[in-house]
Amino acid sequence: MNKLINCKSCGQEVSPEAKACPKCGAPIKKKTGCLMMIVYAFVGVIALAVIGSIISGGSKSSNSSNGSSSGNTSQAEPAKLPADHKVGDTFSSGGVEVTITKVEIRTSAGQDLFKSTPADGGQYVAIQWKYKNISTKPISSFDTPTLHLLDPQDVKYDEDTGASSSYATELNLTEKVLSDLNPGISVTAASIFEVSKTAFDQSKWKLLVKGDTEEKVSLQ
């Protein structure tokens, strides 16, 4: 049997299970058990810990953001790798063997009616090269290697087709325009690129040989 308690309003003894005093009608407040007090305290501690963690995390994120914005945001450019090859080297690009034989700076290409000159502020970078089919199958003219210039930022320049044709009239080239390159056959070729006089630096620019693989060649 539950022990009777006194009504705080009139002092009448009442059952602790009663909701109100039968004499004066005052509500009876029940005592909270020790176990419930412990549970409430535990829940409160966990809630405070979670709130503190959220606030701390937000502060760290803010500090990290502030730190990165106040520091130097510019990133150093990655070091440029040296070219894979140099003029005169023979190397393979898939089933083709390539050799860059000559690099020269020119102010014109071709002669007489076939003469070509660069636009104002420009100059020609002329490349002579040869390639050989070292595979066991004929190679289509559309699958033979192509040349491109690369500036110091690796921006790719295509050859000047008209100037290259004019340049070819000066040379005794054996490259076939529309014929397959059969196994064991080697041909000579030439390409010209028009570049700015002020922007071009032969020590920093490279040649890209693009075939089954991509090979970089120093222009010096």
Secondary structure as UniProt FT lines:
FT   STRAND          5..6
FT   TURN            8..10
FT   STRAND          13..14
FT   TURN            16..17
FT   TURN            22..24
FT   HELIX           34..70
FT   TURN            87..88
FT   STRAND          90..93
FT   TURN            94..95
FT   STRAND          96..106
FT   HELIX           112..114
FT   TURN            120..121
FT   STRAND          122..133
FT   TURN            141..142
FT   STRAND          146..150
FT   TURN            152..153
FT   STRAND          156..157
FT   HELIX           161..168
FT   TURN            169..170
FT   TURN            183..184
FT   STRAND          186..196
FT   TURN            197..199
FT   TURN            202..204
FT   STRAND          206..210
FT   STRAND          214..218
//
